Amino acid sequence: MALIRQEIGDVLRDFRTQKGQTLRQVAARANVALGYLSEVERGQKEASSEILASLAEALDTPVSVILREVSDRLALIEGVEIPDLVPDTFAQTVNGRQFAEVELDEFDAFLLGSSSSASASQSAK
């Protein structure tokens, strides 16, 4: 069984070394303790979402890129194939606008409306 914190640590270390940065440099830029970052990279500590965002910013790498790499590595370990394309349902428009332009509250309302419409049509059967 793969530990997610271990994969996150490995990915963070890989991105840091690819960019030629030291633990000290990244820790200072992310405003985290050097020892803590070292523990995160070794998979001994779990980084909160706030710390992960700070580390991503310090590495000039989007959190989504870091998490995608973690996801890809976990998929390899699990023997699962992850599609590289965004599902059509996510690419659809919501009230005439592209998904990326929609506020989360509005999207949640859209999803609730879609699921209640589906529930209503299933109840009618």
DSSP file (Angstrom, degrees, kcal/mol; ACC not computed):
  #  RESIDUE AA STRUCTURE BP1 BP2  ACC     N-H-->O    O-->H-N    N-H-->O    O-->H-N    TCO  KAPPA ALPHA  PHI   PSI    X-CA   Y-CA   Z-CA
    1    1 A M              0   0    0      0, 0.0     2,-0.3     0, 0.0    77,-0.0   0.000 360.0 360.0 360.0 130.2    0.0    0.0    0.0
    2    2 A A        -     0   0    0     72,-0.1     2,-0.6     1,-0.0     3,-0.1  -0.623 360.0-134.4 -83.0 136.9    1.4    3.4   -1.0
    3    3 A L     >  -     0   0    0     -2,-0.3     4,-1.9     1,-0.2     3,-0.3  -0.814   6.4-149.4 -89.3 125.9    1.4    6.2    1.5
    4    4 A I  H  > S+     0   0    0     -2,-0.6     4,-2.8     1,-0.2     5,-0.2   0.898  97.7  55.9 -62.3 -39.9    0.2    9.4    0.0
    5    5 A R  H  > S+     0   0    0      1,-0.2     4,-2.2     2,-0.2    -1,-0.2   0.855 106.2  51.9 -63.2 -32.2    2.4   11.5    2.3
    6    6 A Q  H  > S+     0   0    0     -3,-0.3     4,-2.5     2,-0.2    -1,-0.2   0.920 110.9  46.6 -68.0 -43.5    5.4    9.5    1.0
    7    7 A E  H  X S+     0   0    0     -4,-1.9     4,-2.6     2,-0.2    -2,-0.2   0.909 111.8  50.9 -65.3 -41.4    4.5   10.2   -2.6
    8    8 A I  H  X S+     0   0    0     -4,-2.8     4,-2.8     1,-0.2    -2,-0.2   0.934 111.7  48.3 -60.4 -45.3    3.8   13.9   -1.9
    9    9 A G  H  X S+     0   0    0     -4,-2.2     4,-2.5    -5,-0.2    -2,-0.2   0.914 111.3  49.3 -61.2 -43.7    7.3   14.1   -0.2
   10   10 A D  H  X S+     0   0    0     -4,-2.5     4,-2.5     2,-0.2    -1,-0.2   0.913 112.6  47.6 -62.1 -42.6    9.0   12.4   -3.2
   11   11 A V  H  X S+     0   0    0     -4,-2.6     4,-2.8     2,-0.2     5,-0.2   0.927 111.6  49.9 -65.8 -44.7    7.3   14.7   -5.7
   12   12 A L  H  X S+     0   0    0     -4,-2.8     4,-2.5     1,-0.2    -2,-0.2   0.926 112.6  47.6 -60.1 -44.0    8.2   17.8   -3.7
   13   13 A R  H  X S+     0   0    0     -4,-2.5     4,-2.9     2,-0.2     5,-0.3   0.920 111.6  50.8 -62.3 -43.7   11.8   16.7   -3.4
   14   14 A D  H  X S+     0   0    0     -4,-2.5     4,-2.4     1,-0.2    -2,-0.2   0.925 112.1  45.9 -61.4 -45.3   11.9   15.9   -7.2
   15   15 A F  H  X S+     0   0    0     -4,-2.8     4,-1.5     2,-0.2    -1,-0.2   0.915 113.6  50.4 -63.5 -41.5   10.5   19.3   -8.1
   16   16 A R  H  <>S+     0   0    0     -4,-2.5     5,-2.3    -5,-0.2    -2,-0.2   0.936 113.7  43.3 -62.6 -47.3   12.9   21.0   -5.7
   17   17 A T  H ><5S+     0   0    0     -4,-2.9     3,-1.2     1,-0.2    -1,-0.2   0.862 109.5  57.1 -69.7 -34.6   16.0   19.2   -7.0
   18   18 A Q  H 3<5S+     0   0    0     -4,-2.4    -1,-0.2     1,-0.3    -2,-0.2   0.843 108.9  47.7 -62.1 -31.5   14.9   19.7  -10.7
   19   19 A K  T 3<5S-     0   0    0     -4,-1.5    -1,-0.3    -5,-0.2    -2,-0.2   0.432 115.0-120.0 -89.6   1.0   14.8   23.5  -10.0
   20   20 A G  T < 5 +     0   0    0     -3,-1.2     2,-0.3     1,-0.2    -3,-0.2   0.792  63.8 143.0  70.0  28.4   18.2   23.3   -8.3
   21   21 A Q      < -     0   0    0     -5,-2.3    -1,-0.2    -6,-0.2     2,-0.2  -0.749  44.2-131.1-104.1 150.6   17.0   24.6   -5.0
   22   22 A T     >  -     0   0    0     -2,-0.3     4,-2.3     1,-0.1     5,-0.2  -0.509  26.5-110.6 -90.7 163.7   18.1   23.6   -1.5
   23   23 A L  H  > S+     0   0    0      1,-0.2     4,-2.9     2,-0.2     5,-0.2   0.924 120.7  53.8 -55.2 -44.8   15.9   22.6    1.4
   24   24 A R  H  > S+     0   0    0      1,-0.2     4,-2.2     2,-0.2    -1,-0.2   0.900 107.9  48.9 -59.9 -43.1   16.9   25.8    3.1
   25   25 A Q  H  > S+     0   0    0      2,-0.2     4,-2.3     1,-0.2    -1,-0.2   0.938 115.2  42.9 -63.7 -47.4   16.0   28.0    0.1
   26   26 A V  H  X S+     0   0    0     -4,-2.3     4,-2.5     1,-0.2     5,-0.2   0.915 113.3  52.0 -67.6 -42.6   12.5   26.4   -0.3
   27   27 A A  H  X>S+     0   0    0     -4,-2.9     5,-2.3    -5,-0.2     4,-0.8   0.914 111.7  47.3 -59.7 -43.0   11.8   26.4    3.4
   28   28 A A  H ><5S+     0   0    0     -4,-2.2     3,-0.5    -5,-0.2    -2,-0.2   0.930 113.8  46.4 -65.0 -45.7   12.7   30.1    3.7
   29   29 A R  H 3<5S+     0   0    0     -4,-2.3    -1,-0.2     1,-0.2    -2,-0.2   0.855 117.4  43.7 -65.5 -34.2   10.6   31.0    0.6
   30   30 A A  H 3<5S-     0   0    0     -4,-2.5    -1,-0.2    -5,-0.2    -2,-0.2   0.534 108.1-126.3 -87.8  -7.2    7.6   28.9    1.9
   31   31 A N  T <<5 +     0   0    0     -4,-0.8     2,-0.3    -3,-0.5    -3,-0.2   0.912  66.1 128.0  60.8  44.9    8.1   30.2    5.5
   32   32 A V      < -     0   0    0     -5,-2.3    -1,-0.2    -6,-0.2    -2,-0.1  -0.912  67.8 -90.2-125.5 156.6    8.3   26.7    7.0
   33   33 A A     >  -     0   0    0     -2,-0.3     4,-2.4     1,-0.1     5,-0.2  -0.389  29.2-130.1 -66.7 140.4   10.9   25.2    9.3
   34   34 A L  H  > S+     0   0    0      1,-0.2     4,-2.2     2,-0.2     5,-0.1   0.908 108.7  49.9 -56.9 -45.7   13.8   23.5    7.5
   35   35 A G  H  > S+     0   0    0      1,-0.2     4,-2.1     2,-0.2    -1,-0.2   0.872 109.4  51.9 -62.9 -38.1   13.4   20.4    9.7
   36   36 A Y  H  > S+     0   0    0      2,-0.2     4,-2.4     1,-0.2    -1,-0.2   0.931 109.3  48.9 -65.4 -45.2    9.6   20.2    9.0
   37   37 A L  H  X S+     0   0    0     -4,-2.4     4,-2.7     1,-0.2    -2,-0.2   0.903 109.8  52.8 -61.0 -40.6   10.2   20.4    5.2
   38   38 A S  H  X S+     0   0    0     -4,-2.2     4,-1.6     1,-0.2    -1,-0.2   0.915 109.8  48.2 -60.7 -42.7   12.8   17.7    5.5
   39   39 A E  H  <>S+     0   0    0     -4,-2.1     5,-2.7     2,-0.2     6,-1.1   0.880 111.0  51.0 -65.6 -37.8   10.3   15.5    7.3
   40   40 A V  H ><5S+     0   0    0     -4,-2.4     3,-1.5     4,-0.2    -2,-0.2   0.940 109.7  49.7 -63.7 -46.5    7.6   16.2    4.7
   41   41 A E  H 3<5S+     0   0    0     -4,-2.7    -1,-0.2     1,-0.3    -2,-0.2   0.823 110.8  50.1 -63.1 -30.7   10.0   15.3    1.9
   42   42 A R  T 3<5S-     0   0    0     -4,-1.6    -1,-0.3    -5,-0.2    -2,-0.2   0.441 116.2-115.2 -87.4   1.2   10.9   12.0    3.6
   43   43 A G  T < 5S+     0   0    0     -3,-1.5    -3,-0.2    -4,-0.3   -37,-0.2   0.670  85.5 116.6  77.1  16.4    7.2   11.2    4.1
   44   44 A Q  S   <S+     0   0    0     -5,-2.7     2,-0.3    -6,-0.2    -4,-0.2   0.714  74.7  36.7 -88.8 -22.9    7.4   11.4    7.9
   45   45 A K  S    S-     0   0    0     -6,-1.1     2,-0.5   -40,-0.1    -2,-0.2  -0.949  77.9-128.2-128.4 149.5    5.0   14.3    8.2
   46   46 A E        -     0   0    0     -2,-0.3     2,-0.4    -3,-0.1    -6,-0.1  -0.851  23.3-135.8 -97.1 129.8    1.9   15.2    6.3
   47   47 A A        -     0   0    0     -2,-0.5   -39,-0.0    -7,-0.1   -10,-0.0  -0.671  17.6-127.3 -83.5 134.4    1.7   18.7    4.9
   48   48 A S     >  -     0   0    0     -2,-0.4     4,-2.8     1,-0.1     5,-0.2  -0.245  30.2-103.6 -68.8 168.2   -1.6   20.6    5.3
   49   49 A S  H  > S+     0   0    0      1,-0.2     4,-2.1     2,-0.2     5,-0.1   0.858 124.1  53.1 -63.8 -33.3   -3.2   22.1    2.3
   50   50 A E  H  > S+     0   0    0      2,-0.2     4,-2.1     1,-0.2    -1,-0.2   0.920 111.2  45.0 -67.1 -43.6   -1.9   25.5    3.4
   51   51 A I  H  > S+     0   0    0      2,-0.2     4,-2.8     1,-0.2     5,-0.2   0.915 111.9  52.6 -65.7 -42.4    1.7   24.3    3.7
   52   52 A L  H  X S+     0   0    0     -4,-2.8     4,-2.5     1,-0.2    -1,-0.2   0.907 109.6  49.1 -59.6 -41.7    1.4   22.4    0.4
   53   53 A A  H  X S+     0   0    0     -4,-2.1     4,-2.3     2,-0.2    -1,-0.2   0.901 111.4  49.4 -64.6 -40.5    0.2   25.7   -1.3
   54   54 A S  H  X S+     0   0    0     -4,-2.1     4,-2.4     2,-0.2    -2,-0.2   0.908 112.3  47.6 -64.4 -41.8    3.1   27.6    0.3
   55   55 A L  H  X S+     0   0    0     -4,-2.8     4,-1.8     2,-0.2    -2,-0.2   0.900 110.5  51.8 -66.2 -40.5    5.6   25.0   -0.9
   56   56 A A  H  <>S+     0   0    0     -4,-2.5     5,-2.7    -5,-0.2     4,-0.3   0.920 110.9  47.9 -61.7 -43.1    4.1   25.0   -4.4
   57   57 A E  H ><5S+     0   0    0     -4,-2.3     3,-1.4     1,-0.2    -2,-0.2   0.917 109.9  52.3 -63.6 -42.5    4.5   28.8   -4.5
   58   58 A A  H 3<5S+     0   0    0     -4,-2.4    -1,-0.2     1,-0.3    -2,-0.2   0.816 112.7  45.8 -63.0 -29.7    8.1   28.6   -3.3
   59   59 A L  T 3<5S-     0   0    0     -4,-1.8    -1,-0.3     2,-0.2    -2,-0.2   0.405 109.4-125.1 -90.8   1.3    8.8   26.1   -6.1
   60   60 A D  T < 5S+     0   0    0     -3,-1.4    -3,-0.2    -4,-0.3    -2,-0.1   0.903  72.2 124.6  52.4  44.0    7.0   28.2   -8.7
   61   61 A T      < -     0   0    0     -5,-2.7    -2,-0.2    -6,-0.1    -1,-0.2  -0.998  66.7-113.4-134.3 128.7    4.8   25.2   -9.5
   62   62 A P    >>  -     0   0    0      0, 0.0     4,-1.7     0, 0.0     3,-0.7  -0.307  21.8-126.4 -60.3 143.2    1.0   25.1   -9.4
   63   63 A V  H 3> S+     0   0    0      1,-0.2     4,-3.0     2,-0.2     5,-0.3   0.880 111.1  60.5 -55.5 -38.6   -0.5   22.8   -6.7
   64   64 A S  H 3> S+     0   0    0      1,-0.2     4,-2.1     2,-0.2    -1,-0.2   0.857 102.8  50.3 -61.0 -34.6   -2.5   21.1   -9.4
   65   65 A V  H <> S+     0   0    0     -3,-0.7     4,-2.1     2,-0.2    -1,-0.2   0.911 112.0  47.5 -69.3 -42.1    0.8   20.1  -11.1
   66   66 A I  H  X S+     0   0    0     -4,-1.7     4,-2.2     1,-0.2    -2,-0.2   0.946 114.9  45.3 -62.6 -48.6    2.2   18.7   -7.9
   67   67 A L  H  X S+     0   0    0     -4,-3.0     4,-2.8     1,-0.2    -2,-0.2   0.848 110.2  54.7 -67.1 -33.3   -1.0   16.8   -7.1
   68   68 A R  H  X S+     0   0    0     -4,-2.1     4,-2.8    -5,-0.3    -1,-0.2   0.916 108.7  48.5 -64.3 -42.1   -1.3   15.5  -10.7
   69   69 A E  H  X S+     0   0    0     -4,-2.1     4,-2.3     2,-0.2    -2,-0.2   0.913 112.2  48.8 -64.0 -41.9    2.2   14.1  -10.4
   70   70 A V  H  X S+     0   0    0     -4,-2.2     4,-2.5     2,-0.2    -2,-0.2   0.938 112.5  49.1 -60.1 -46.4    1.3   12.5   -7.1
   71   71 A S  H  X S+     0   0    0     -4,-2.8     4,-2.5     1,-0.2    -2,-0.2   0.910 110.2  50.3 -60.4 -44.1   -1.8   11.0   -8.6
   72   72 A D  H  X S+     0   0    0     -4,-2.8     4,-1.9     1,-0.2    -1,-0.2   0.901 111.6  48.2 -62.7 -41.1    0.1    9.7  -11.6
   73   73 A R  H  X S+     0   0    0     -4,-2.3     4,-2.0     2,-0.2    -2,-0.2   0.907 111.9  48.9 -67.3 -41.2    2.6    8.0   -9.4
   74   74 A L  H  X S+     0   0    0     -4,-2.5     4,-2.6     1,-0.2    -2,-0.2   0.898 108.5  54.6 -64.3 -39.4   -0.1    6.4   -7.2
   75   75 A A  H  X>S+     0   0    0     -4,-2.5     5,-2.7     1,-0.2     4,-1.1   0.895 107.0  50.7 -61.6 -39.8   -1.9    5.2  -10.3
   76   76 A L  H  <5S+     0   0    0     -4,-1.9     3,-0.4     2,-0.2    -1,-0.2   0.925 111.7  47.4 -62.5 -44.2    1.2    3.4  -11.4
   77   77 A I  H  <5S+     0   0    0     -4,-2.0    -2,-0.2     1,-0.2    -1,-0.2   0.899 116.8  43.5 -62.8 -40.8    1.6    1.8   -8.0
   78   78 A E  H  <5S-     0   0    0     -4,-2.6    -1,-0.2    -5,-0.1    -2,-0.2   0.570 110.4-121.1 -83.2  -9.5   -2.1    0.8   -8.0
   79   79 A G  T  <5 +     0   0    0     -4,-1.1     2,-0.4    -3,-0.4    -3,-0.2   0.842  65.6 138.9  72.6  33.2   -2.0   -0.4  -11.7
   80   80 A V      < -     0   0    0     -5,-2.7     2,-0.5    -6,-0.2    -1,-0.3  -0.866  48.1-137.4-112.5 143.6   -4.7    2.1  -12.7
   81   81 A E        -     0   0    0     -2,-0.4    -9,-0.0    -3,-0.1    -5,-0.0  -0.885  14.5-159.5-102.1 128.8   -4.8    4.2  -15.8
   82   82 A I        -     0   0    0     -2,-0.5     2,-0.0   -10,-0.1    -2,-0.0  -0.915  21.2-121.5-107.0 127.5   -5.9    7.8  -15.5
   83   83 A P        -     0   0    0      0, 0.0     0, 0.0     0, 0.0     0, 0.0  -0.355   8.9-143.2 -67.0 148.2   -7.2    9.6  -18.6
   84   84 A D  S    S+     0   0    0      2,-0.1     2,-0.3    -2,-0.0    -2,-0.0   0.538  75.0  82.9 -87.1  -7.6   -5.3   12.7  -19.6
   85   85 A L  S    S-     0   0    0      1,-0.0     3,-0.1     0, 0.0     0, 0.0  -0.700  84.8-112.2-101.1 150.1   -8.4   14.5  -20.8
   86   86 A V        -     0   0    0     -2,-0.3     5,-0.1     1,-0.1    -2,-0.1  -0.634  46.7-104.4 -73.2 130.8  -10.9   16.4  -18.7
   87   87 A P    >>  -     0   0    0      0, 0.0     3,-1.4     0, 0.0     4,-1.2  -0.223  24.8-118.0 -57.0 147.1  -14.3   14.5  -18.8
   88   88 A D  H 3> S+     0   0    0      1,-0.3     4,-0.9     2,-0.2     3,-0.3   0.839 112.7  63.6 -55.3 -35.3  -16.9   16.0  -21.1
   89   89 A T  H 34 S+     0   0    0      1,-0.2    -1,-0.3     2,-0.2     3,-0.2   0.820 104.7  46.4 -62.3 -29.1  -19.2   16.6  -18.1
   90   90 A F  H <4 S+     0   0    0     -3,-1.4    -1,-0.2     1,-0.2     9,-0.2   0.757 109.7  54.0 -81.8 -24.8  -16.6   19.1  -16.7
   91   91 A A  H  < S+     0   0    0     -4,-1.2     8,-0.2    -3,-0.3    -2,-0.2   0.566  87.5 106.9 -84.9  -9.0  -16.1   20.8  -20.0
   92   92 A Q  S  < S-     0   0    0     -4,-0.9     7,-0.5    -3,-0.2     2,-0.3  -0.170  75.9-106.1 -65.4 163.2  -19.9   21.5  -20.4
   93   93 A T  E     -A   98   0A   0      5,-0.2     2,-0.5     6,-0.1     5,-0.2  -0.640  20.3-147.2 -90.5 151.6  -21.2   24.9  -19.9
   94   94 A V  E >  S-A   97   0A   0      3,-2.6     3,-1.6    -2,-0.3    13,-0.0  -0.979  83.0 -18.5-118.7 117.3  -23.2   26.0  -16.9
   95   95 A N  T 3  S-     0   0    0     -2,-0.5    -1,-0.1     1,-0.3     3,-0.1   0.876 130.3 -51.1  50.9  41.2  -25.8   28.6  -17.7
   96   96 A G  T 3  S+     0   0    0      1,-0.2     2,-0.3    -3,-0.0    -1,-0.3   0.489 118.3 103.8  82.4   2.9  -24.1   29.4  -21.0
   97   97 A R  E <  S-A   94   0A   0     -3,-1.6    -3,-2.6     1,-0.0    -1,-0.2  -0.861  77.3 -99.9-118.1 154.0  -20.6   30.0  -19.5
   98   98 A Q  E >   -A   93   0A   0     -2,-0.3     3,-1.8    -5,-0.2     4,-0.4  -0.358  37.3-110.8 -67.3 150.7  -17.6   27.7  -19.5
   99   99 A F  G >  S+     0   0    0     -7,-0.5     3,-1.7     1,-0.3    -1,-0.1   0.858 116.1  58.4 -50.3 -43.8  -16.9   25.7  -16.3
  100  100 A A  G 3  S+     0   0    0      1,-0.3    -1,-0.3    -9,-0.1    -9,-0.0   0.718 103.1  54.3 -64.3 -20.6  -13.8   27.8  -15.4
  101  101 A E  G <  S+     0   0    0     -3,-1.8     2,-0.4     2,-0.1    -1,-0.3   0.481  89.5  97.4 -90.3  -3.2  -15.9   31.0  -15.4
  102  102 A V  S <  S-     0   0    0     -3,-1.7     2,-0.1    -4,-0.4    -7,-0.0  -0.718  74.8-123.0 -96.4 133.9  -18.4   29.7  -12.9
  103  103 A E     >  -     0   0    0     -2,-0.4     4,-2.3     1,-0.1     5,-0.2  -0.386  25.8-118.1 -66.5 149.7  -18.3   30.4   -9.2
  104  104 A L  H  > S+     0   0    0      1,-0.2     4,-2.9     2,-0.2     5,-0.2   0.881 113.2  53.4 -60.8 -40.5  -18.2   27.3   -7.0
  105  105 A D  H  > S+     0   0    0      1,-0.2     4,-2.1     2,-0.2    -1,-0.2   0.907 110.8  47.4 -61.4 -40.7  -21.5   28.1   -5.2
  106  106 A E  H  > S+     0   0    0      2,-0.2     4,-2.1     1,-0.2    -1,-0.2   0.889 112.3  49.3 -66.6 -39.8  -23.2   28.4   -8.6
  107  107 A F  H  X S+     0   0    0     -4,-2.3     4,-2.7     2,-0.2    -2,-0.2   0.905 109.2  52.2 -66.9 -41.1  -21.6   25.2   -9.8
  108  108 A D  H  X S+     0   0    0     -4,-2.9     4,-2.7     1,-0.2    -2,-0.2   0.915 109.8  49.4 -59.0 -43.2  -22.7   23.4   -6.6
  109  109 A A  H  X S+     0   0    0     -4,-2.1     4,-2.5     2,-0.2    -1,-0.2   0.893 109.9  51.7 -63.4 -39.0  -26.3   24.6   -7.2
  110  110 A F  H  X S+     0   0    0     -4,-2.1     4,-2.4     2,-0.2    -2,-0.2   0.927 110.9  47.6 -61.6 -45.5  -26.1   23.4  -10.8
  111  111 A L  H  X S+     0   0    0     -4,-2.7     4,-2.8     2,-0.2     5,-0.2   0.912 111.7  49.7 -63.5 -42.4  -24.9   19.9   -9.6
  112  112 A L  H  X S+     0   0    0     -4,-2.7     4,-2.4     1,-0.2    -1,-0.2   0.908 111.6  49.2 -62.6 -40.9  -27.7   19.8   -7.0
  113  113 A G  H  X S+     0   0    0     -4,-2.5     4,-1.8     2,-0.2    -1,-0.2   0.890 112.2  48.5 -64.5 -39.1  -30.2   20.8   -9.6
  114  114 A S  H  X S+     0   0    0     -4,-2.4     4,-2.2     2,-0.2    -2,-0.2   0.902 113.2  46.6 -67.3 -41.6  -28.9   18.1  -12.0
  115  115 A S  H  X S+     0   0    0     -4,-2.8     4,-2.3     1,-0.2    -2,-0.2   0.864 112.8  48.9 -72.5 -33.3  -29.0   15.4   -9.3
  116  116 A S  H  X S+     0   0    0     -4,-2.4     4,-2.4    -5,-0.2    -1,-0.2   0.840 111.0  51.3 -74.0 -30.1  -32.5   16.3   -8.2
  117  117 A S  H  X S+     0   0    0     -4,-1.8     4,-2.2    -5,-0.2    -2,-0.2   0.912 112.3  46.2 -66.8 -41.6  -33.6   16.3  -11.8
  118  118 A A  H  X S+     0   0    0     -4,-2.2     4,-1.9     2,-0.2    -2,-0.2   0.891 113.3  49.5 -67.1 -38.9  -32.1   12.8  -12.2
  119  119 A S  H  X S+     0   0    0     -4,-2.3     4,-2.5     2,-0.2    -2,-0.2   0.907 110.4  50.5 -65.3 -41.7  -33.7   11.7   -9.0
  120  120 A A  H  X S+     0   0    0     -4,-2.4     4,-1.6     1,-0.2    -2,-0.2   0.898 110.9  48.0 -64.7 -40.1  -37.1   13.0  -10.0
  121  121 A S  H  X S+     0   0    0     -4,-2.2     4,-0.5     1,-0.2    -1,-0.2   0.851 112.9  48.6 -71.0 -31.8  -36.9   11.2  -13.4
  122  122 A Q  H >< S+     0   0    0     -4,-1.9     3,-0.7     1,-0.2    -2,-0.2   0.867 110.0  51.9 -72.4 -35.5  -35.9    8.0  -11.7
  123  123 A S  H 3< S+     0   0    0     -4,-2.5    -2,-0.2     1,-0.2    -1,-0.2   0.837 103.8  58.3 -66.4 -32.6  -38.7    8.4   -9.1
  124  124 A A  H 3<        0   0    0     -4,-1.6    -1,-0.2     1,-0.3    -2,-0.2   0.700 360.0 360.0 -71.7 -18.0  -41.2    8.8  -11.9
  125  125 A K    <<        0   0    0     -3,-0.7    -1,-0.3    -4,-0.5    -2,-0.2   0.474 360.0 360.0 -77.9 360.0  -40.2    5.4  -13.4
